[in-house]
Amino acid sequence: MKKVSITTARAFIVALFVFWCQTLFAQTFDVGGITYRITSSEESEEKQCEVGQNTDIAGSVIIPEAVTYEGQVYAVTSIGGYAFNYSGLTSISIPNSVTSIGGVCF
């Protein structure tokens, strides 16, 4: 059995808590049948979002470079973890604005 240091265990718990808080308290919205989650702060000049969980999607999906929600334009900069996990996705088009893709995404 491998021993895990207390520091490593604490770091893992803190990272898990931060991820949970971001997921729980992040504002989500739908545009064109795709769920997005705001990732930028309200004070930020550049508004950013990521593709959130979309388990009900089937077929082909085109992710746009930006989406508009409540009069604000958000750059789509990432695809979140588990975004299309357990979906019926058959193909996806990802724009150059997306610079990161979360784990267990597809």
N, C-alpha and C positions, 0 to 999 in steps of 0.2 A: 504494500500500500504506500502510495506516495504522500509525503507530508506537504501541506500547503502552509506557507508562513501566514501569520496573523495579518501582516501588512498587505499581502496579496489578497487575502480574503476580504479585508476591509475595503480595498480598492475596488474589488469586484462588486461588493454590496453597494458602495457609493455609485459606481457606474450604472448598476441596475436601477437604483433609486432615481437617478437623474433621467435615465431613459424612460422610466415609468411616469415620472412627473411631466416630461415633455409630451408623452403620448396622451396622458390623461387631461392635461390642461391646454394643449395646443388647440387653436381654433381650426376647425375643418370646414370645408365647403365643397360643393359639387359644381362642376362646369362641364357641360357636354357629356354627362354620364360618368365622369371620372372624379374621384374624390381626391382633394388636395388638402395639405396641412400647412399653415403659415409657419415659416421657420425664422423669419426676421422679426426683430423687435418693433414695437410701434413707433419708436423714435428713429428708427433706421430710415435713411433717405431711399435706399434701394430696397424695395419690397421683394421678398423671396418666398417661395413655397416649394414643397416637395409633393410628389405623388404619394397619397396615403393608401390605406388598405382598400382594395377593390376586388372582393371575392365574387361579386355578382357579374363581373364582366366576362363576355364570351366573344370569340372571334378576334378580329384585327383591331388594334388600338394605335392611334397616332397621338403621341404626346406633343403638345404645342410648346414653343419656346417661352410663351407667356400666356397668362390667363387674367381676365378681369373679374373682380369680385367687389361688390359694393363701391364701385367707382374707382377702385385702386387696381393698378396693373402690377401683377406679381410675376417675376421671372421664375420659371420652373428650373431649379438648379439641381434637384436630386430626385431619386426614386427611393422611397423609404423601405425599410425592411418589411418583409412579408406583403409588399404592395400587391402582388398578383398571385400570391401563394393560394392554392386551392381554387383558382379561377379557371374559366374555360378559354383562356387566352391562347390564340394560335399564332399570332405574329404581333410585333410591336415596332413602331418607328420612334426612335429616341433622338431628340434634337441635340445639337452641339452645346446648348446651354446647360445640359445635365452633366455635372462633373463627378457625381458619386451615385452609386447604386448600393442599397442596403443588402444585408444578408438575407438569405432565404426569400429572395424577391420573386422568383418565378417557380 
